Amino acid sequence: MSRSANGRPLRGALIGCGFFGRIQYEAWSRIPGVAIVAACDPAIEKAEALSPYSFSDARSLLDSVEVDFVDIATRPDSHLDLVRLAVERRLPAICQKPLADSLEEGLAIVELAERAAAPVMVHENWRWQPWFREAYRLIRDGAIGRPICYHFRIRQRDGVGSAPYPNQPYFREMPRLHIHETLVHSIDTARYLFGDIRSVQAKMRRLNPLIRGEDRAIVTLGHDSGVDGVVDGHRFLDPHPPGPAMGEASFEGDAGWIAVTAPGELWLNGVLEYRPTALPGYKGDSARAVQEHFIDCLNTGAEMESSVRNYWNTFAAVDAAYRSVRSQAAVAIG
């Protein structure tokens, strides 16, 4: 059970109470020994719906309420300023992906975190989906032999029509969209499974003329380990059958293969190896899992899987994908 130094539950502040902030709030409510005691959103009514201690300004919240950590669930263009507010107060922070909107801002967050007396972790929850945790265990234990390649196929039908992305309508105005916001999940999961990425080549296009950014992309990745793979995504069709994995994935080695289906089933060499039970929360309860990891690391001092420094290779790979599109060539990550 999570406790502060004086024995009381750890007190958190949620900054950002929109679509995903509410998902994170619900996940916090099921972690023992943790309480979200204040909330902040520029639309104050969203904060009021989650906490009686509600604010429209993050600085006012942190100056008014004693907390042990900050959960930043806002748009990426606000992350640098909000991480700075937290670490100036020596408050640990868990910050939603994308880490930032530019390589320069992302690097500034890493430098802030490394100078700070408090840890900063990226809220990257897809690697915590239980079917990918099981895939990691099987690959680590040699179930497919030496890994060779992989394929993620990401699909969701919410990018169509005159009002795309109804849950997060600000997506329509983002100049970097599908790789930046969605395929980053698969890029990070590939890195979790196969190690750091060293080369990226990407193609992208915009199909819905009512948005600014790309809504179709294919990204080819090469890893230090010698494994390579493809992340293939758009948001115009739902996977069939539907399910929380938001598409399918396959991982091949010289002695076998793993397939993950959209419902979260995992097949090893054509034999069902894992079927998820009914789990509450977001996509196999992955939001709760990553948040619980954050709290466990605060309590034990263990290294965070997605500390901003550990996450940097994922962020750099996403930026390299956009540079690859501009240059129409593969881009190496130093």
N, C-alpha and C positions, 0 to 999 in steps of 0.2 A: 504494500500500500504506500502511496506517495505521501510524504509529509515534509513540511518545511522544518528548519532547524529547531523551532520551538514546539514542534509536535502537531501543529494544526495543518489542515489540508493546504496544498499549494494553491495559491490564488492567482488566477490568470485574467488578463484583459484581452478581449477580442476586438481587433481593429478591422472593420469591414464586415458588414452584416448582410451582404447580398446573397446571391444564390449559393456560392460555395461557403461563405461564412456561416450560413445556417447549417450546412452539412457538418462543418467542423464543430460548431456549437453542440449539435446533437451527439457527436462522437465524444466530446469532452464530458458530456453528462453521464456517460457509461464507463468512465475511468475512475476507479476508486481513489479517494484521497486527493482529488483535483476539483476545483470549483472555478468557473468563470464568474467573476464578481463584478465586472464592469464591461460595457460594450460601447463601441464608437462607430458612427457612420455619418457622413455628411447629410444623409436623409435621416434625421434624428428618429423618426418613427420606426425605422428598421432596428435601431439600437434599443429603443424603448420596448420593442416586442420581445427582446431577449434578456434584458436586465433592467432592474429599477435604477441602477446607477448607469445612466446613459448620457453620452456626450456626442457632439457633432465634430469635435476637434480632439485629435489624439494627444496633443500636448496638454490640454486641459485635463484629460483623463489621467495621464501619468503624473501630473502635478497634484491631483486631488485624491487619488485612490492608491492605497498601498497594495502592490501586487508583487508576485514572485517571478512572473514571466509574461511575455507578450506573444499573442498569436496574430500575425499580420496576414489578413485575408483580403487584400485590396488589389487593385490593378497594378501591373508591373511598373508603371511610370512613377508610382508613389513609394516604391520599396526603399530606395536609397535614403530618403528623408526619414522614413519611419524606422528603419534599422538604426539610423543615427540617433533618433530620439531614445530608442531602447538602450543601446549600448552606452550612451552617455550617462544613463542612470544605472549602469551595470546590471541590466535586466536581460536574461536569456531571451532569445526570440526564435520562433519558428515562423518562417516566411513562405508564403505561397509561391509556386512557380507560375510563370517564368520569373527567374531571379530579377531580371531588369529588362529594359527595352534596348539597351546597347551594350557592347562589349566594355566600353569605358565605365558605364554605371555599374555593371556587374563586377568589374575589377575593383572599383571603389568600395563596394560592399564587402568584398573579400578582404581588402586592406583594413577596413573598419573593424571587421570581425576579428582579424588577427591581432590588432592592437588592443582590442577590448578585453576587459576582465570577465566577460560573459560570453557564452557560446551562441552562435547563430546557425540555425539549421534550415535547410530548404524542405518545405512540405511537399515532397515528391512521393505520392502514395501508390503509384501503379506497381512499383517493384514489391510492394507489400500485399498485393492481391495474392490470396493463398495458393492459387494455381501456379503462379510464377515462383512463389517460395518453394513449392513442391518440385517444380522443374529444376530450380537451382540445386536442390538436394540430390535429385536423380543424376544431373549432369556431373556434379561434384563427386558422386559415388561411382561414376564410370558406367552408368546405365546405357549410354549411347556411344561409348568408346571415346575416341578423340573427336571433339567437336569440329565440324567443318564449316557449316553455314546455317543461316536462319532466315525466316520470312515473317514479318508482321503484316497483317492485312487489317486495317482499321476502317470501320464503317459506322456511320450513324446518320439517320435521315433528319437532320434539323437545319441543313444549310440551303434548303430549297425555298423558292417563292419570294414574295414581296416583303416578308418579315422574317428573314432567317435568324437562327440562333435565338429563339424567344426567351430562353433561360438567361442568356447573357448577351443582350442586344448590343452592348458596346463592342462586341466582336466585329460588327459591321464596319466600324470606323478604324480598325487596326490595320496599319500598312503591312505589318507582318502578322500572319494569322495562323495558317494550318500547321506549319512546322513549329512555329513559336509556341502555340497554345496547345496543340493536340499531339502531334507526332513526337514532341519532346518526351512524352511519357514512354513511348516505345524505344526511343533512343536511349533513355536512361535505363530502362529495363534490360536492353541488350548489353549495356555496359556493366550492369549488375551481374549478368549471366556470364559474360565473356571477357570482361576487363576493359581497360581504357581504349578509346577510339583514337586512331592516328590519321585516318584519311576519310574524306567525305566528298561525295559527288551527288548533286541533286538536280532535279527538274521540277518545275512547278508552273501552274497556270491558274487563272481565275475563270470560273464558269458562271457564277452568278454575278451579273453586272452591277448589282445594287450594293456590293461590298467593295472595300478598298484593297484588301489583301488577297492572298492566294487561298483557294479552297480545294486544290488538288495538288498532290506532291508525291514524288518517289525519291527516296533518299537511299543511297548505297553507302555502306559503312565498312571500313576495314579496321580491325583491332590489332593491338600489339601482340595478342596471342596467335595471330594468323587466321582467326575466324573472320569471315565476312558475311554480310547479310543485307537485306532489303527491308525498308519500311515503306509501305504502300498505303496511302490514305486519301479518302475524301469523305464528305458528309452529305451524300445524296441518296444513299440506300442504307437500310437497316440490314445487319447480318441476319442470316437465316440458318438455324433457328436463332431467335433473339437471346440476349443474355448480357450479364454485367461486364464481360470481358471486352465488349465493344469491337468485336471482330475475332479473328483467329490468328494463331501463331504456330510455327513449326520450327523445330530445332533438329538438325541432322548431324550425326557423327559417323565415324567409320565402322561402328558396330550397331547402329540402330537409330531410331528417330522418335521424337516426342511431338505430339500435336495437342494444342490447346484450343478448344472450341469456344464460341461466344458464350454458351452457358457456364463456362468455367470447368468443363470436364477435361481431364488430362489423359491422353492415350499414349502408351509406351509400346512401340512396335505393333500397333493395331489392337492392343488389349487395354481395356479401361483400367487405369491405375488409380485415379482420383476423381471423386465426384463431390462437389461442395454441398455441405448441408445448408439448410435455410439460415442465412446470416443476416442480421440487421445491418442498417447503415449503407454506406456507399461502396459499391463494387467489391463485394466480398469482405466488407467491413475494413477496407484498407485505410480509410481516414483514421479510424480509431487505432489501427495497428501502428501507423507512423507516429501518431501523437503519443501513444503509449511508449514507443521507443524513445521519443524525445524526453519524456518524463523519466524513464528508467535511466537514461544517460545523465540527466541532471542529478539524480539520486546517487548514482554509482561513480560518476566521473568517467564512464566508458566513452570511447570515441563514437561519435554519431555517424551513421552510414552516409547521410547526406548533409554533413556540415558544409558550409559554403566552400571551403577548400576542397573537400572530397567531391563536391558536386561540380567543380569548375570544368572538368572535362566534358560533362554533359552540356553545359552552357556553351562552351567553346565549339562543340560539335554542331549545335544549332546555328550559331553564328557562321560557322564554316559552310553550312548548307546554303545560306543566302549568298555568301561570297562565291560559292561554286556556281550558283545560278547566274550571277553577273558575269563571271569569267567563262562560263560554259566549259569548265574543267574541274578535275579533282583538286581539292584543297587539303594540304597537310596541316595537322594540328601539332604545334611544337610542344 
